[in-house]
Amino acid sequence: MVDATAVREKLSKQLRIDLEENETVHLSVENISSYDKDWRRPGYLEEIIENISAGQPCTVQIRQLGFYVAKLTLSGGYVVPLVVQIVKR
């Protein structure tokens, strides 16, 4: 199972990106590789992150392999889309 806490830990360990407490990670529910083969087109990730609610703590738990979109909300009002690949359980 992968959740927002696991993604935050991976960002910290592998990419050395330490997010502050007020900076949040939210995950999409949909596996983008399963229903759309053209998810790399410009503007597609922005459309997905607009539908991810950042008002509440993330409760999404991913249990299936594939590609998912994470929405990183940073201080200063910046929002960054990040594609997360789940490769093993």
C-alpha positions, -999 to +999 in steps of 0.1 A: +000+000+000+013+035-009-001+066+006+009+103+008+032+096+037+051+070+017+055+094-012+068+121+011+094+097+026+105+086-008+110+123-019+131+128+012+152+097+009+158+094-028+156+129-041+166+148-009+135+169-011+124+176+025+089+192+026+079+215+054+048+207+076+026+231+057+036+217+023+013+188+014+013+157-009-020+145-023-025+115-046-049+109-074-072+079-071-070+069-108-042+049-124-033+071-153-016+043-173-047+021-172-072+043-190-052+068-211-022+060-231-017+097-240-011+110-205+022+126-215+006+153-236+011+189-225-015+201-200-028+167-191-012+166-156-025+201-149-061+189-156-057+160-132-042+180-103-071+205-106-094+177-096-073+166-066-086+183-035-059+197-013-082+210+015-082+179+036-054+155+045-049+129+018-066+096+026-059+078-007-042+044-004-029+029-036-030-008-038-024-014-076+007-011-097+010+017-123+014+054-127-004+079-105-003+117-101+008+134-069+000+170-062+026+188-042+014+220-027+043+242-017+047+274+003+041+305-017+011+290-034+030+268-058+015+235-070+037+209-087+024+178-105+045+147-100+041+113-117+046+085-093+052+049-105+043+020-082+065-009-094+064-035-066+044-043-035 
